[in-house]
Structures are given as C-alpha cells and as structure tokens.
Amino acid sequence: MQIEIRSLDFSAKPELINFVTEKVNSLSHFNDRIIAADVHFKLVNSSEKENKICEIKLIVPGNDLFAERCSHSFEESVVHVVEALQKQLRKEKTKEQNRQHGR
C-alpha cells in the first residue's frame, strides 16, 4: 500500500510519520486490496485544545473510504481515524459477504 502524508502549515516530525505509517499499514489486515492512503494533517487556529485534525482517505477498488477526527494531539487523531476506518472496512466486508451468499 502506498501512503502519502501531507501536513498543512507545519512540518511533521519523523516520529509522527512513523506512527501514522504503522497505524495505516495495520488497516491491510482488514482489506488486502487497499491501494493507497492519503493522510492529511491540519492545525486549526482556535482557542480550543482539540485543534489537531487528521484526515485519511483509503483508495480501495470499488469504494474509497474517508474519515476525519480532531483531538488534542495528532497521534490521538490518527488512532481515532484508524478505528473509524476499521469499522468501515468491517462493514464493507460484511456487505460483500452478504452479496456473495445472495442475501
């Protein structure tokens, strides 16, 4: 799987890039047909502490998946986005299995 990481208005540290790469690669356990992942980090200018946004778009044949979360840290945002994508991948897998069994 190809992973493209972009950070807007700041430079991502190598530790964050490694963390994201590891978490996104773990999604291949749920679907081995994932072609690529586009990861975007944004820092929102606000007085709130939850101003670190992570967006991930998974390129999957037939249906791309997307999730976005905002948290106190980019790592926390990544964890929540990956969890949301895992849910979506499980749901897609269930739908496909039901189609194969004629339900």
N, C-alpha and C positions, 0 to 999 in steps of 0.2 A: 504494500500500500504506500502510495506517495503522500507525504504530509507536507503541506505548505503552511508556514506560520508567519503571520504578519502582526506587527504591533504598531498602532497609530499613536503618534505624538510622544513616544518613548522608545527606548531600546531595551528589548527583553534580555534578561541575564541568561547565561548558558544553563544555569540550574533550572530555570523555568522552562526553557526549550526542551531539556532532557525529561523533565517531569511530564510535559504535555505529550511528547513523543511516546513515552512509556504508556501513559493512560490511553491515548488514541490507538496505539497498536493493540491494546488489550481488547478493543472492540472487534478485532478479527476473529475472536473466539465465538462471537455471536453470528457473524456472517463472513464467510471467507471470500465473498465476491466484492467486497468493498474495494473500489479502485483507488480513491484518493480522499483526503480530508483537507479542507480549508479551515484553518484556525485563525481567528481574528481576536486581538486583544484591544480593548478601548479603555481609556481612563476618562471618566466623566467628571467635568468640573462642577462639583456641588459641595454643599456643606455636609452632606451625609457621608458616613464612613463606608457604606456599601456602594462604592463608586468604581469598582473594577469589573469590567464586563468581558466575558468570554463567549464567543460565538463559534460554533463548529458546524460545518456543512459536510456531510458524508456523501460522496458520489458513489451511488450503488446502481447497478443496471436495473432499469425499470422504474426506480423511485428514489430520488435523492432525499436525504433526511437532514433536518436542521434543528438545532437547539441553541438557546441563549440564556445565560444566567448572569446575575450581578451579585457580588459578595464583597466581603471585607478584604479578601486577597485574591489574586489571580489563581492561585493553587486551589482555593476553595471553589471558585467559579468553575474551574476545569473539572473538578470532581463532580459537581452538580450537573454540569452539561453532559459528561460521560454517562452518568447514571440515567439521565433523560434519554440519551441516545440508545443505551442498553434496553430500556423499556420499549422504545420504538422498534428496535431490531427484533426483540422478542415478539412483539405484536405482528410485525411483518411476517416472521417465520410461522406463527400460528395461522395467519391468513393463508399463506402459501400451502401449508399442510392441509388445511381445510379444503382448499381448491383441488388439491391432488386427490383427496378422498371423496370428492363430489358432494361436499356439504354446502 
